[in-house]
Amino acid sequence: MTTAKHGWWYDQLFTNWKKFEVGYVSVLLLLQLAVYLVVPDSIIGMISGVGGVLCLVYGMKGRKISFIFGLIQCLAMTYVAWISHAYGSFAMDIIYVISQPIGWVMWGHDEATRGFSPQVRRWIFLGAFVAWGIGWVVLAALNGQLPYFDSINFVVSLIAQVLYILKFKENWSLWIVVNVANVIYWSILTGQLLMGSSTVGSLGANLSQVALQVALLFNAVYANRVWARGEADNEGGAGQA
């Protein structure tokens, strides 16, 4: 019996998914659409949310197509961060835009995930903590909103993104920290708009980011497990029977 062969796009998008993964991805995408339907004042925020979910979900699978969705998400998020005066996020999103084609090339050269030794891992996490403190001081001097949280999104995200591009498993541990901080950060900004204590940004855009960060936090926890088991190697089995 001959096995049907599909193209690269089909293999990347649709092959080798577990039922649990299909279920939770559907829930995360519906969450983004629900936020937009409740507060439909930011189509850009909704695009950022959907693009972000797809980027990290396909990243969890170790698939190169994640960088296409990542580019869409980063371009949209750059605008959202700017209107919200989230300068750390804005700076990081510019870096994310640049990093997407770099990641595309890098993942084409090496399909296996890798990990650090325990000692190196401790030094990386310590370095991320020190960088967070420095970023806090810098962003506070620029009068950014909630610089102690925004610094995590700025400097820790940068370290996590570099590790992600190089396919080091430890990137997901740092993303968990970033996503927890961002859930709190965007929730506070949303609360300030609802209470009228701030007029910066858009309620719909902020809510979309809360929903996105909740989705990314869940995905990062799951991806940490998937990469540790080697299930993201070789494009996560894309195209395999």
C-alpha positions in Angstrom: 0.0 0.0 0.0 1.4 3.4 -1.0 1.5 6.1 1.7 0.2 9.5 0.6 2.9 12.2 0.6 2.0 15.8 1.5 3.9 19.0 1.0 6.0 20.8 3.6 3.2 23.2 4.7 0.8 20.3 5.3 3.3 18.3 7.2 4.3 21.3 9.4 0.7 22.3 10.2 -1.3 19.1 10.5 0.8 16.0 11.1 1.6 14.1 14.3 -0.6 15.8 16.8 -1.9 14.3 20.0 -5.6 14.7 20.8 -4.7 16.5 24.0 -2.6 19.0 22.0 -5.3 19.6 19.5 -7.8 20.2 22.3 -5.7 22.7 24.3 -4.6 24.6 21.2 -8.3 25.0 20.2 -9.1 26.3 23.7 -6.3 28.8 23.6 -7.3 30.1 20.2 -10.9 30.4 21.2 -9.9 32.3 24.3 -8.2 34.9 22.0 -11.3 35.2 19.8 -13.6 35.4 22.9 -11.6 38.4 24.3 -11.9 40.2 21.0 -15.7 39.6 20.8 -16.1 40.9 24.4 -14.0 44.0 23.8 -13.6 44.5 20.0 -11.5 47.6 20.0 -8.2 46.2 18.9 -8.0 43.9 15.9 -4.2 44.3 16.1 -4.3 42.9 19.7 -6.3 39.9 18.5 -3.9 39.2 15.7 -1.0 39.4 18.1 -2.7 37.0 20.4 -3.6 34.4 17.8 -0.1 34.7 16.2 1.5 34.3 19.5 -0.4 31.2 20.4 0.4 29.6 17.0 4.1 30.6 17.2 4.7 29.0 20.6 2.5 26.0 20.0 4.4 25.1 16.9 7.6 26.0 18.8 6.6 23.4 21.4 6.5 20.9 18.6 9.9 22.0 17.4 8.7 23.0 14.0 10.3 25.6 11.8 6.9 27.1 10.8 6.7 28.7 14.3 8.9 31.5 13.1 6.4 32.6 10.4 3.7 32.9 13.0 6.2 34.5 15.3 6.9 37.3 12.8 3.2 38.1 12.6 2.8 38.1 16.3 5.9 40.3 16.9 4.9 42.9 14.4 1.5 43.2 16.0 2.8 43.2 19.5 5.3 45.9 18.8 2.3 48.3 18.1 0.4 47.1 21.2 3.5 47.6 23.4 4.1 51.1 22.0 0.6 52.4 22.6 0.7 50.9 26.1 4.0 52.6 27.0 5.5 49.1 27.7 8.9 50.2 26.6 10.6 47.0 27.7 8.1 44.9 25.7 8.5 47.3 22.7 12.3 47.0 22.6 12.0 43.2 22.9 9.5 42.9 20.2 11.8 44.7 17.8 14.5 42.2 18.7 11.9 39.4 18.2 11.1 40.6 14.7 14.8 40.5 13.8 15.3 37.1 15.5 12.5 35.3 13.5 14.5 34.9 10.2 17.6 34.1 12.3 15.7 31.3 14.0 14.4 30.1 10.6 17.9 29.6 9.4 19.3 28.1 12.6 16.6 25.5 12.9 17.2 24.5 9.4 20.8 23.5 10.3 20.2 21.5 13.5 17.0 19.5 14.2 18.0 18.1 17.7 17.3 19.9 21.0 20.1 20.2 23.5 20.6 21.0 27.2 23.2 22.5 29.5 25.0 20.8 32.4 23.5 21.6 35.8 26.4 23.9 36.7 26.0 26.0 33.5 22.3 26.1 33.9 22.7 27.6 37.4 25.0 30.3 36.0 22.5 31.2 33.2 19.6 31.5 35.7 21.8 33.7 38.0 22.8 35.9 35.0 19.2 36.3 34.1 18.4 37.5 37.6 21.2 40.1 37.6 20.2 41.3 34.1 16.6 41.7 35.4 17.8 44.0 38.1 19.8 46.1 35.7 16.9 46.3 33.3 14.6 47.4 36.1 16.9 50.4 36.9 17.1 51.4 33.2 13.3 51.2 32.5 12.5 53.1 35.7 14.7 55.9 34.5 12.7 56.0 31.2 9.5 56.2 33.2 8.1 53.0 31.8 5.1 51.4 33.3 5.8 48.8 36.1 9.5 48.6 35.3 10.1 45.7 37.7 7.8 43.5 35.6 8.6 45.0 32.3 12.3 44.3 32.9 11.6 40.6 33.1 9.9 40.9 29.7 12.9 42.8 28.4 16.1 41.1 29.6 14.9 37.6 30.6 12.9 37.3 27.4 16.1 38.1 25.4 18.0 35.3 27.1 15.1 32.9 26.6 14.8 33.8 22.9 18.5 33.2 22.3 18.3 29.8 23.9 15.1 29.0 22.0 16.8 29.8 18.6 19.7 27.6 19.6 17.3 24.9 20.7 18.4 24.6 24.3 15.7 23.0 26.5 16.3 25.5 29.3 14.6 28.2 27.2 11.2 27.0 28.5 12.1 27.4 32.1 12.9 31.1 31.5 9.7 31.5 29.4 7.6 30.3 32.3 9.1 33.1 34.5 8.5 35.6 31.7 4.9 34.5 31.2 4.0 34.6 34.9 5.4 38.1 35.1 3.5 39.2 32.0 0.2 37.8 33.2 0.6 40.0 36.3 1.9 42.9 34.3 -0.9 43.1 31.7 -3.6 42.3 34.3 -2.4 45.4 36.3 -2.5 47.6 33.2 -6.0 46.3 32.4 -7.2 47.0 35.9 -5.8 50.5 35.7 -7.8 51.2 32.6 -11.0 49.7 34.0 -10.7 51.8 37.2 -9.9 54.9 35.2 -6.5 55.5 36.9 -4.8 55.3 33.5 -5.7 56.3 30.0 -2.6 54.7 28.4 -3.2 51.9 25.9 -6.4 50.1 24.8 -8.6 47.9 27.0 -9.1 45.3 24.2 -5.3 45.2 23.4 -4.5 44.8 27.1 -7.1 42.0 27.6 -5.8 40.2 24.5 -2.3 40.2 26.1 -3.6 38.8 29.3 -5.3 36.0 27.4 -2.1 35.5 25.3 0.2 35.3 28.3 -2.1 32.8 30.1 -2.0 30.7 26.9 1.8 31.0 26.6 2.3 30.1 30.2 0.3 26.9 29.8 2.2 26.1 26.6 5.6 26.8 28.2 4.9 24.4 31.0 3.8 21.7 28.6 6.7 22.4 26.1 9.2 22.1 29.0 8.0 18.5 29.3 7.9 17.8 25.6 11.4 19.0 24.9 12.8 17.2 28.0 11.5 14.0 26.5 13.1 14.7 23.1 9.7 14.8 21.4 10.5 18.1 19.6 13.5 16.6 17.9 13.4 16.4 14.1 10.5 18.9 13.6 8.4 17.0 16.2 7.8 14.2 13.8 6.3 16.3 11.1 5.4 14.2 8.1 6.1 10.9 9.8 3.4 8.2 9.9 
